[in-house]
Amino acid sequence: MNAVREAERSAERSRIREIEAICTYFGVEAREYIDNGTSVDATRKAVMEKLMKDGAPIRQSGTAEVTMDGADKFREAASDALLMRAGITVEHPADGARELQGLSLRDLYIECAASEGQSGLTRRNSDELFTMAQRQFFNPTAAFPAILDNAINKAYVEGHKQVAVTFDRITKKGTLKDFKIADNKYLAGPVGEFLEVPEGSELKHDVWGDEKLPTRQLKTYGRQFTLTRQAFINDDIDIVTRIPAKYAASARKTINKQVYSILVNNPAIYDGVALFHANHKNVLATGTGVTQAAMQAMIMALQTQNDQFGEAIIVRPAKLVVPVGLAFDFYTLFNSPTINTSGNTQAVNPLYRYANQIEIVEEPTINVLCGGFGNTMPWFLLGASEDTDFIEVDYLNGQEIPTIRRMEVAGQLGFVWDIYLDWGISVMDFRGAIKNPGVQIDSPLS
């Protein structure tokens, strides 16, 4: 009788451990399944149904301090090996990664299965092994899908970090907590000037106003990709290394294009008027190339803007945003201490003082949006972000790196992942930039 009770207690402890392992891995509350006496299989099925409905987020590293066992070390080494085999630089590869670098996806799965007690798999063909691997897709203890997750996570973070974009040099970064329209932000008006108080007189009470700022709202952008049956059999590791990195880079490139599309396409903004418009006093009447006169006109236009309450903003010119083909001329214009005058004499270059104050941002997206060389391309002078607003890029809770999660798609022969990111782009104040409509820029190869 005691042996029976001990067996029951042992089985119950085993049930609880397995349920906690499943639920902990996927961030699901385990207490309900434990208290209700739900079996491990029934729990796994319930969790899988939830994951198929909501998606299975990949756990981010660094959320908890854990001690790595042998299995964890193997997974770290194998994921780093996949990245290095694909040519992605891993600064500090895990121990053993170089030894695993030559393994194909088939060989890697066989290694994982062997460590989990399966044997004789070398005689199986790749199609059979893929079928076995896909059955483990949502098994929280299975090594092979966890290695793919880890490699993908590292690859897309690296891709996000390395892509060359410039939008974050000309915009402010903001954060929103949800997807509702954020329309309750107000700008406080100026306080009154100090007034003289004659002896024995009272101080006069000051009254100021405020003005509602433009609304902001987030949207969700993303893509889905699959390690297909064919890719597994063909040992196409780019699907879990280079492709995720490209998608992560694509997120930043998409934001970059959206920001510069606002500059080039000049849409109507919060007041119903085009961003760059004579009513806003932020566009030159005639486009020019790179000249001292044009720069002087743009600096004066920027610095003589008034705020919503008619007060001087006092904006410092900070950035020149130009298409490819103009930067060299601007460097010459700013960095020459002297200039030639009409009498073939030399004079002090008045723009030399701005050489260390104004940053030149050269962006090929402007060229593409304008149709390339042979077309007219605008350029822009932006004020310092400390002095005025212009364009703001908001992220959900400040998260600017895409989220990746595994999905199970009915009828899909493969391992499926989603990559998505939430952001919103808003013009906060038209006073933050001056536009020069520009002139035609010819190709240097013509």
Secondary structure, DSSP 8 states (H G I E B T S, - for coil): -HHHHHHHHHHHHHHHHHHHHHHHHHT---HHHHHTT--HHHHHHHHHHHHHHH-EE---TTSS-----HHHHHHHHHHHHHHHHTT---SS--TTHHHHTT--HHHHHHHHHHHTT---GGGS-HHHHHHHHHHTTT-TT-HHHHHHHHHHHHHHHHHHHH----HHHHSEEEEESSSS-B---EEE----------TT---------EEE---B--EEEEEEEEEEHHHHHTT-GGGGTHHHHHHHHHHHHHHHHHHHHHHHH--B-TTSSBSS-GGGT-B-SS---S-HHHHHHHHHHHHT-B-TTS-B----EEEEEE-TTSHHHHHHHHH-SEEE-TTS-EEE-TTGGGTTTSEEEE-HHHHHHTTSTTEEEEEEEEE-TTT---EEEEEETT--S-EEEEE--TT--EEEEEEEEEEEEEE--GGGEEEEEEEEE--TT-
